[in-house]
């Protein structure tokens, strides 16, 4: 009877305990960026485990108490005005606890039968209607597994049962491919989806999904558990999407492969992990891949407050008649506060330039606000340039937010261009990607657009490939498209670069961009671009492009 009461109270208390855990997870997910899939997945998984641990801990704690559990609770609880009400509620619930346990047990048995049947169906997928895949497919799986550092033995089979690629098992995983995927997708698209399935293998997601299904069965009565479990599934797919993009090198290519599989999608057994399966909204996943959320580390309102504060401080300093000199030796020994004051008071641009250079040499994060104000408001362009340069040298990347703000809002295009260059050199991809993409598309100055494209390439992030591909095709300015073609070819996987370069060679309206495509085709490894060069040398409409293609073919020989 003690165990029955302990289990009953554990089930009742889990209603508010797990609801609080879900609320905490919701708050964490609201704070963590959408692109940080691994962190969001870790939070969701830990929360789901906590939801099971809380009622278990309650049951273990109460099972060691006296038979009158409500008396123990009342005796150990502080006396509050609400205590009698709580006691009456618990006293009213206690007779119903055996029924609560019986209903819960019946639900667990029913869902366990469903769980077992789903497991058996999934096991049969690896044995029924399967056949060997072509050698090229096995080689692709081996190549991708090596890139993902997967050392477990795995098999890949063609299945007449499944309609999308799926992975089953975790000790000896099996990847199942529908015949339609082998015949209806391009090799690059199939590689992208295989990379997604191999990401599940690398992360032991089959085992985690099995444990997750057990937790869902035990806590079937709680809506918050089903919500948290859905978050786990969505973030699991996002994690595998990110790994697949890293392997295939092109988010747009991967998104195209997902859309291709969606045309063939049907219901997938619960234990099978599929690229187009149970991971939430497909369009949401695609939008997350190709339209990253812009991150703003240094809000504009904060920059305005700092600039106004510094301006008022400088005016008060000048009104009191405080003297300042441009002596270099004095600046080296001055405190940080006196250095800021001196820069505000110096009238000679050369002296201000030297003072800003001295501030930057300290690389102190406390120098970010004054350097930002100088870059935005100083009357001399060279001093502004030096302030931008100094912001890029601040320790720990503390100046990145200020550089992004300057790149977006500064009225001088030369200063914006210098800030964009610094962003590409020092900013982390998650902070800079959205701003650089926006500048490459919309900045009124073509040189700033071109610098933003180059900075996107310098980020070295796979997520920068999608905006580079878009800019290479759709940017109105030919010089910016030219730069986008170059940066994409330098950073993308050779197969993806080949697709874009052939497209630009055939369809771009600028002969300069076509020539750039020719040069990049010649630079692809293993002679991958040579067939396209030969075709261009024979039949391209532009004589200039044909001549460049012939020249690069001669160099290749």
DAWO-V376686 format. One record per backbone hydrogen bond with DSSP energy under -0.5 kcal/mol. NH is the residue of the N-H (numbers start at 1). CO is the residue of the C=O. E is the energy in kcal/mol with one decimal. If there is no record, write none. Layout:
nh=NH co=CO e=E
nh=NH co=CO e=E
//
This chain:
nh=5 co=1 e=-2.4
nh=6 co=2 e=-2.7
nh=7 co=3 e=-2.7
nh=8 co=4 e=-2.4
nh=9 co=5 e=-3.0
nh=10 co=6 e=-2.1
nh=11 co=7 e=-2.1
nh=12 co=8 e=-2.3
nh=13 co=9 e=-3.1
nh=14 co=10 e=-1.6
nh=15 co=11 e=-0.6
nh=15 co=12 e=-1.4
nh=16 co=12 e=-0.5
nh=16 co=13 e=-0.6
nh=17 co=13 e=-2.3
nh=18 co=14 e=-2.3
nh=19 co=15 e=-0.8
nh=20 co=16 e=-2.1
nh=21 co=17 e=-2.0
nh=22 co=18 e=-2.3
nh=23 co=19 e=-2.1
nh=24 co=20 e=-2.3
nh=25 co=21 e=-2.1
nh=26 co=22 e=-2.5
nh=27 co=23 e=-2.1
nh=28 co=24 e=-2.2
nh=29 co=25 e=-2.8
nh=30 co=26 e=-1.6
nh=31 co=27 e=-1.0
nh=31 co=28 e=-0.6
nh=32 co=28 e=-2.3
nh=36 co=33 e=-1.2
nh=37 co=35 e=-2.0
nh=40 co=36 e=-2.2
nh=41 co=37 e=-2.8
nh=42 co=38 e=-2.1
nh=43 co=39 e=-2.4
nh=44 co=40 e=-2.4
nh=45 co=41 e=-2.8
nh=46 co=42 e=-2.5
nh=47 co=43 e=-2.3
nh=48 co=44 e=-2.1
nh=49 co=45 e=-2.2
nh=50 co=46 e=-2.4
nh=51 co=47 e=-2.2
nh=52 co=48 e=-1.1
nh=53 co=49 e=-2.2
nh=54 co=50 e=-2.4
nh=55 co=51 e=-0.7
nh=56 co=52 e=-1.5
nh=57 co=53 e=-2.8
nh=58 co=54 e=-2.2
nh=59 co=55 e=-2.6
nh=60 co=56 e=-2.5
nh=61 co=57 e=-2.4
nh=62 co=58 e=-2.5
nh=63 co=59 e=-1.9
nh=64 co=60 e=-0.6
nh=64 co=61 e=-0.7
nh=65 co=62 e=-1.7
nh=69 co=67 e=-1.8
nh=72 co=68 e=-1.8
nh=73 co=69 e=-2.4
nh=74 co=70 e=-2.3
nh=75 co=71 e=-2.5
nh=76 co=72 e=-2.0
nh=77 co=73 e=-1.0
nh=80 co=78 e=-0.6
nh=83 co=80 e=-1.5
nh=86 co=82 e=-2.3
nh=87 co=83 e=-2.8
nh=88 co=84 e=-2.4
nh=89 co=85 e=-2.3
nh=90 co=86 e=-2.6
nh=91 co=87 e=-2.7
nh=92 co=88 e=-2.1
nh=93 co=89 e=-1.9
nh=94 co=90 e=-1.9
nh=95 co=91 e=-0.6
nh=96 co=93 e=-1.3
nh=97 co=93 e=-0.6
nh=97 co=94 e=-1.3
nh=100 co=96 e=-2.1
nh=101 co=97 e=-2.5
nh=102 co=98 e=-2.5
nh=103 co=99 e=-2.8
nh=104 co=100 e=-2.4
nh=105 co=101 e=-2.9
nh=106 co=102 e=-2.6
nh=107 co=103 e=-2.3
nh=108 co=104 e=-2.4
nh=109 co=105 e=-2.4
nh=110 co=106 e=-2.3
nh=111 co=107 e=-2.5
nh=112 co=108 e=-2.3
nh=113 co=109 e=-2.0
nh=114 co=110 e=-1.8
nh=115 co=111 e=-2.5
nh=116 co=112 e=-2.9
nh=117 co=113 e=-2.5
nh=118 co=114 e=-2.4
nh=119 co=115 e=-2.2
nh=120 co=116 e=-2.4
nh=121 co=117 e=-2.5
nh=122 co=118 e=-2.2
nh=123 co=119 e=-2.3
nh=124 co=120 e=-1.9
nh=125 co=121 e=-1.0
nh=125 co=122 e=-0.6
nh=126 co=122 e=-0.6
nh=126 co=123 e=-0.9
nh=127 co=124 e=-1.8
nh=128 co=124 e=-2.5
nh=131 co=158 e=-2.2
nh=133 co=156 e=-0.6
nh=137 co=134 e=-0.6
nh=138 co=134 e=-1.8
nh=139 co=135 e=-2.6
nh=140 co=136 e=-1.9
nh=141 co=137 e=-2.4
nh=142 co=138 e=-2.4
nh=143 co=139 e=-2.5
nh=144 co=140 e=-2.6
nh=145 co=141 e=-2.8
nh=146 co=142 e=-2.0
nh=147 co=143 e=-1.8
nh=148 co=144 e=-1.8
nh=149 co=146 e=-0.9
nh=150 co=145 e=-2.6
nh=151 co=149 e=-0.6
nh=155 co=173 e=-1.8
nh=157 co=175 e=-2.8
nh=158 co=131 e=-3.2
nh=159 co=177 e=-2.8
nh=160 co=129 e=-2.4
nh=166 co=176 e=-2.0
nh=167 co=273 e=-1.6
nh=168 co=174 e=-2.4
nh=174 co=168 e=-2.7
nh=175 co=155 e=-3.0
nh=176 co=166 e=-3.3
nh=176 co=174 e=-0.6
nh=177 co=157 e=-2.9
nh=179 co=159 e=-0.8
nh=181 co=178 e=-0.7
nh=182 co=178 e=-1.4
nh=183 co=179 e=-1.6
nh=184 co=180 e=-3.0
nh=185 co=181 e=-1.0
nh=190 co=186 e=-2.6
nh=191 co=187 e=-2.4
nh=192 co=188 e=-2.0
nh=193 co=189 e=-2.0
nh=194 co=190 e=-2.5
nh=195 co=191 e=-2.3
nh=196 co=192 e=-1.4
nh=197 co=193 e=-2.0
nh=198 co=194 e=-2.7
nh=199 co=195 e=-1.7
nh=200 co=196 e=-1.5
nh=201 co=197 e=-1.7
nh=202 co=198 e=-2.8
nh=203 co=199 e=-1.9
nh=204 co=201 e=-1.3
nh=205 co=200 e=-2.2
nh=208 co=204 e=-1.8
nh=209 co=205 e=-2.8
nh=210 co=206 e=-1.7
nh=211 co=207 e=-2.2
nh=212 co=208 e=-2.6
nh=213 co=209 e=-2.1
nh=214 co=210 e=-1.7
nh=215 co=211 e=-2.2
nh=216 co=212 e=-2.3
nh=217 co=213 e=-1.8
nh=218 co=214 e=-2.3
nh=219 co=215 e=-2.3
nh=220 co=217 e=-0.9
nh=222 co=219 e=-1.6
nh=223 co=221 e=-0.6
nh=225 co=222 e=-0.7
nh=226 co=222 e=-1.3
nh=227 co=223 e=-2.2
nh=228 co=224 e=-2.7
nh=229 co=225 e=-2.6
nh=230 co=226 e=-2.0
nh=231 co=227 e=-1.9
nh=232 co=228 e=-2.0
nh=233 co=229 e=-2.1
nh=234 co=230 e=-2.6
nh=235 co=231 e=-2.7
nh=236 co=232 e=-2.1
nh=237 co=233 e=-2.0
nh=238 co=234 e=-2.1
nh=239 co=235 e=-2.5
nh=240 co=236 e=-2.1
nh=241 co=237 e=-2.7
nh=242 co=238 e=-2.5
nh=243 co=239 e=-2.1
nh=244 co=240 e=-2.5
nh=245 co=241 e=-2.4
nh=246 co=242 e=-2.1
nh=247 co=243 e=-2.0
nh=248 co=244 e=-2.9
nh=249 co=245 e=-2.6
nh=254 co=250 e=-2.1
nh=255 co=251 e=-2.8
nh=256 co=252 e=-2.4
nh=257 co=253 e=-2.0
nh=258 co=254 e=-2.2
nh=259 co=255 e=-2.3
nh=260 co=256 e=-2.1
nh=261 co=257 e=-2.0
nh=262 co=258 e=-1.8
nh=263 co=259 e=-1.0
nh=264 co=261 e=-1.5
nh=265 co=262 e=-0.9
nh=272 co=269 e=-1.3
nh=273 co=167 e=-1.9
nh=274 co=272 e=-0.6
nh=275 co=165 e=-0.8
nh=277 co=274 e=-1.3
nh=285 co=281 e=-2.0
nh=286 co=282 e=-2.5
nh=287 co=283 e=-2.8
nh=288 co=284 e=-2.1
nh=289 co=285 e=-1.6
nh=290 co=286 e=-2.5
nh=291 co=287 e=-2.0
nh=297 co=295 e=-0.6
nh=299 co=297 e=-0.6
nh=303 co=299 e=-1.7
nh=304 co=300 e=-2.4
nh=305 co=301 e=-2.2
nh=306 co=302 e=-2.4
nh=307 co=303 e=-2.6
nh=308 co=304 e=-2.5
nh=309 co=305 e=-2.3
nh=310 co=306 e=-2.6
nh=311 co=307 e=-2.4
nh=312 co=308 e=-2.5
nh=313 co=309 e=-2.3
nh=314 co=310 e=-2.8
nh=315 co=311 e=-2.4
nh=316 co=312 e=-2.4
nh=317 co=313 e=-2.0
nh=318 co=314 e=-2.3
nh=319 co=315 e=-2.3
nh=320 co=316 e=-1.4
nh=321 co=318 e=-1.5
nh=322 co=317 e=-1.4
nh=331 co=327 e=-1.6
nh=332 co=328 e=-1.7
nh=333 co=329 e=-0.9
nh=334 co=330 e=-1.0
nh=339 co=335 e=-2.0
nh=340 co=336 e=-2.0
nh=341 co=337 e=-2.0
nh=342 co=338 e=-2.3
nh=343 co=339 e=-2.2
nh=344 co=340 e=-1.8
nh=345 co=341 e=-1.5
nh=346 co=342 e=-1.9
nh=349 co=347 e=-0.5
nh=352 co=348 e=-2.4
nh=353 co=349 e=-2.7
nh=354 co=350 e=-2.1
nh=355 co=351 e=-2.3
nh=356 co=352 e=-2.9
nh=357 co=353 e=-2.1
nh=358 co=354 e=-1.9
nh=359 co=355 e=-2.4
nh=360 co=356 e=-2.6
nh=361 co=357 e=-1.7
nh=362 co=358 e=-0.7
nh=362 co=359 e=-1.0
nh=363 co=359 e=-0.5
nh=363 co=360 e=-1.1
nh=364 co=359 e=-0.5
nh=367 co=364 e=-2.3
nh=368 co=365 e=-1.6
nh=371 co=367 e=-2.2
nh=372 co=368 e=-2.6
nh=373 co=369 e=-2.4
nh=374 co=370 e=-2.4
nh=375 co=371 e=-2.6
nh=376 co=372 e=-1.8
nh=377 co=373 e=-2.2
nh=378 co=374 e=-2.4
nh=384 co=380 e=-1.9
nh=385 co=381 e=-2.6
nh=386 co=382 e=-2.3
nh=387 co=383 e=-2.1
nh=388 co=384 e=-2.3
nh=389 co=385 e=-2.4
nh=390 co=386 e=-2.4
nh=391 co=387 e=-2.2
nh=392 co=388 e=-1.5
nh=393 co=390 e=-1.2
nh=394 co=390 e=-0.5
nh=394 co=391 e=-0.9
nh=395 co=363 e=-2.0
nh=397 co=394 e=-1.2
nh=398 co=395 e=-1.3
nh=400 co=397 e=-1.5
nh=403 co=399 e=-2.3
nh=404 co=400 e=-2.5
nh=405 co=401 e=-2.0
nh=406 co=402 e=-2.3
nh=407 co=403 e=-2.6
nh=408 co=404 e=-1.6
nh=409 co=405 e=-2.3
nh=410 co=406 e=-2.2
nh=413 co=411 e=-0.6
nh=416 co=412 e=-2.4
nh=417 co=413 e=-2.7
nh=418 co=414 e=-2.0
nh=419 co=415 e=-2.4
nh=420 co=416 e=-2.7
nh=421 co=417 e=-2.2
nh=422 co=418 e=-2.0
nh=423 co=419 e=-2.3
nh=424 co=420 e=-2.2
nh=425 co=421 e=-1.2
nh=426 co=422 e=-2.1
nh=427 co=423 e=-2.5
nh=431 co=428 e=-1.2
nh=432 co=428 e=-1.8
nh=433 co=429 e=-2.4
nh=436 co=432 e=-2.7
nh=437 co=433 e=-2.2
nh=438 co=434 e=-2.1
nh=439 co=435 e=-2.5
nh=440 co=436 e=-2.6
nh=441 co=437 e=-1.2
nh=442 co=438 e=-2.7
nh=443 co=439 e=-1.9
nh=446 co=444 e=-0.5
nh=449 co=445 e=-2.0
nh=450 co=446 e=-2.5
nh=451 co=447 e=-2.3
nh=452 co=448 e=-2.5
nh=453 co=449 e=-2.1
nh=454 co=450 e=-2.2
nh=455 co=451 e=-2.4
nh=456 co=452 e=-2.1
nh=457 co=453 e=-1.8
nh=458 co=454 e=-1.7
nh=459 co=455 e=-1.2
nh=459 co=456 e=-0.5
nh=460 co=456 e=-0.5
nh=460 co=457 e=-0.9
nh=464 co=461 e=-1.7
nh=465 co=462 e=-1.4
nh=467 co=463 e=-0.6
nh=468 co=464 e=-1.7
nh=469 co=465 e=-2.6
nh=470 co=466 e=-2.2
nh=471 co=467 e=-2.7
nh=472 co=468 e=-2.4
nh=473 co=469 e=-1.1
nh=473 co=470 e=-0.5
nh=474 co=470 e=-3.0
nh=475 co=471 e=-1.8
nh=481 co=477 e=-2.3
nh=482 co=478 e=-2.6
nh=483 co=479 e=-2.0
nh=484 co=480 e=-2.4
nh=485 co=481 e=-2.7
nh=486 co=482 e=-2.0
nh=487 co=483 e=-2.6
nh=488 co=484 e=-2.6
nh=489 co=485 e=-2.3
nh=490 co=486 e=-1.8
nh=491 co=487 e=-1.5
nh=492 co=488 e=-2.8
nh=497 co=493 e=-2.8
nh=498 co=494 e=-2.3
nh=499 co=495 e=-1.5
nh=500 co=496 e=-1.9
nh=501 co=497 e=-2.7
nh=502 co=498 e=-2.4
nh=503 co=499 e=-1.8
nh=504 co=500 e=-2.5
nh=505 co=501 e=-2.5
nh=506 co=502 e=-1.7
nh=507 co=503 e=-2.3
nh=508 co=504 e=-1.9
nh=514 co=510 e=-1.9
nh=515 co=511 e=-2.5
nh=516 co=512 e=-2.3
nh=517 co=513 e=-2.2
nh=518 co=514 e=-2.1
nh=519 co=515 e=-2.5
nh=520 co=516 e=-2.3
nh=521 co=517 e=-2.4
nh=522 co=518 e=-2.0
nh=523 co=519 e=-0.9
nh=524 co=520 e=-0.6
nh=524 co=521 e=-1.0
nh=527 co=524 e=-0.8
nh=528 co=525 e=-1.8
nh=529 co=521 e=-0.6
nh=530 co=527 e=-1.3
nh=533 co=529 e=-2.0
nh=534 co=530 e=-2.6
nh=535 co=531 e=-2.1
nh=536 co=532 e=-2.3
nh=537 co=533 e=-2.7
nh=538 co=534 e=-1.5
nh=539 co=535 e=-2.6
nh=540 co=536 e=-1.8
nh=546 co=542 e=-2.4
nh=547 co=543 e=-2.5
nh=548 co=544 e=-2.1
nh=549 co=545 e=-2.6
nh=550 co=546 e=-2.3
nh=551 co=547 e=-2.3
nh=552 co=548 e=-2.4
nh=553 co=549 e=-2.0
nh=554 co=550 e=-2.4
nh=555 co=551 e=-2.2
nh=556 co=552 e=-2.0
nh=557 co=553 e=-2.1
//
